[in-house]
Amino acid sequence: MGQIAQAVVAALGFVAILMQINVLGKNAHEAGARQIYQAYNDLEFRNPQYAKPDFERLKAGPANDVVQYESFVSYFLYACEEAVGAFHSRREWQATCDYDLKGHLPFLCEKAVAEPVYLTTYSGATRRWIDSEMQRLGVSAPDCKVRKT
């Protein structure tokens, strides 16, 4: 009877350790996502011309501006992937990303037409999210304009 009790206590201890490891991993993932999103917010603050872009003006300017903007959008998408992945049960993270994505859809539409492989560098969930928002807002080639609000 004592050996059975010891085995049960050992098994419960093992389960408790596994649960603790899971909680620590989840907390680390959330902390990392917060840091990445905070870094994106800092980037957004320092580059308002990319946060609320006039894509036509960017294209008409120096080529370097479009390259910097592309990097900005890539960081934004990465930050959203991390935040939504870490906080999937908290809808406000998705809503924040949806709100910010709208201004970048013309760029993403044109980029997808010019370089179809570009969007394949993101997760399937991110590609589905971009496609869904493009459909919802009426963004499509060849003009890639937001038609709905």
C-alpha atoms as one frame of an Amber mdcrd trajectory, in Angstrom:
protein
   0.000   0.000   0.000   2.887   2.336   0.855   4.547   1.727  -2.514   1.316
   2.523  -4.356   0.940   5.742  -2.366   4.545   6.666  -3.169   3.962   6.004
  -6.866   0.805   8.150  -6.859   2.605  11.006  -5.076   5.522  10.745  -7.526
   3.122  10.797 -10.502   1.295  13.833  -9.091   4.629  15.551  -8.551   5.629
  14.811 -12.134   2.317  16.200 -13.438   2.788  19.331 -11.293   6.272  19.839
 -12.765   4.930  19.461 -16.305   2.191  21.997 -15.578   4.753  24.410 -14.130
   6.940  24.054 -17.233   3.904  24.723 -19.429   2.992  27.865 -17.459   6.571
  29.123 -17.590   6.695  28.542 -21.356   3.402  30.379 -21.873   4.584  33.293
 -19.734   7.856  33.485 -21.677   5.962  33.438 -24.990   3.668  36.241 -23.819
   6.586  38.311 -22.510   8.442  37.873 -25.802   5.364  38.874 -27.800   4.903
  41.981 -25.660   8.548  42.964 -26.218   8.294  42.459 -29.972   5.062  44.436
 -30.172   6.516  47.206 -28.009   9.512  47.394 -30.361   7.059  47.691 -33.265
   5.256  50.517 -31.440   8.582  52.302 -31.010   9.314  51.843 -34.724   5.840
  53.162 -35.523   6.416  56.232 -33.334   9.743  56.979 -35.031   8.331  56.421
 -38.543   4.807  57.865 -38.745   5.143  58.130 -42.528   5.155  54.309 -42.603
   2.614  53.781 -39.831  -0.075  55.672 -41.782   1.392  55.463 -45.272   0.594
  57.371 -48.420   1.800  54.499 -50.581   1.530  56.444 -53.845   3.770  59.179
 -52.409   6.220  56.587 -51.104   6.448  54.981 -54.552   7.023  58.377 -56.164
   9.875  59.179 -53.742  13.345  57.710 -53.404  13.554  53.931 -53.863  15.098
  53.672 -50.413  11.800  54.831 -48.868   9.954  51.850 -50.345  12.656  49.470
 -49.099  12.406  50.945 -45.586   8.620  50.768 -45.758   8.778  47.105 -46.802
  10.944  46.383 -43.749   8.477  48.299 -41.573   5.553  46.219 -42.864   7.527
  43.005 -42.388   8.206  43.917 -38.769   4.554  44.829 -38.279   3.401  41.460
 -39.635   5.943  39.620 -37.485   4.842  41.553 -34.378   1.209  40.685 -35.099
   2.028  37.013 -35.690   3.702  36.896 -32.295   1.064  38.907 -30.419  -1.937
  37.084 -31.856  -0.197  33.729 -31.345   0.638  34.482 -27.735  -2.706  36.080
 -26.863  -5.080  34.155 -29.149  -7.882  34.275 -26.581  -7.692  38.057 -26.232
  -9.526  39.557 -29.212  -8.128  43.078 -28.690  -4.738  42.023 -30.058  -6.311
  40.843 -33.316  -8.449  43.993 -33.507  -5.359  46.181 -33.095  -3.550  44.329
 -35.855  -6.642  44.472 -38.119  -6.830  48.238 -37.619  -3.165  48.773 -38.501
  -3.187  46.338 -41.431  -5.744  48.328 -43.413  -3.242  51.040 -44.389  -0.701
  48.473 -45.585  -3.039  46.438 -47.804  -2.335  48.402 -51.025   1.381  47.684
 -50.595   0.784  44.017 -49.786  -1.547  43.649 -52.766   0.983  45.174 -55.173
   3.812  43.171 -53.630   1.841  39.920 -53.998   1.239  40.679 -57.678   4.850
  41.706 -58.404   6.470  39.013 -56.252   4.024  36.184 -55.452   6.621  34.435
 -53.287   6.739  37.405 -50.878   3.694  36.431 -48.818   4.855  32.811 -48.604
   7.512  34.017 -46.154   4.750  34.430 -43.557   2.791  31.768 -41.732  -0.364
  30.316 -43.216  -2.411  32.068 -40.545  -0.898  35.438 -41.466  -1.496  34.853
 -45.188  -5.123  33.901 -44.485  -5.516  37.008 -42.314  -4.120  39.275 -45.061
  -6.313  37.609 -47.720  -9.376  37.891 -45.492  -8.792  41.590 -44.830  -8.180
  42.242 -48.544 -11.494  40.593 -49.379 -13.331  42.364 -46.556 -12.022  45.773
 -47.662 -12.266  45.125 -51.415  -8.533  45.333 -52.120  -7.609  43.575 -55.354
  -5.293  43.874 -58.318  -4.678  45.634 -60.587  -5.260  48.922 -58.737  -4.972
  47.504 -55.162  -7.093  50.249 -53.586  -9.189  49.941 -50.405 -12.779  50.097
 -51.655 -14.702  49.481 -48.434 -14.431  50.890 -44.936
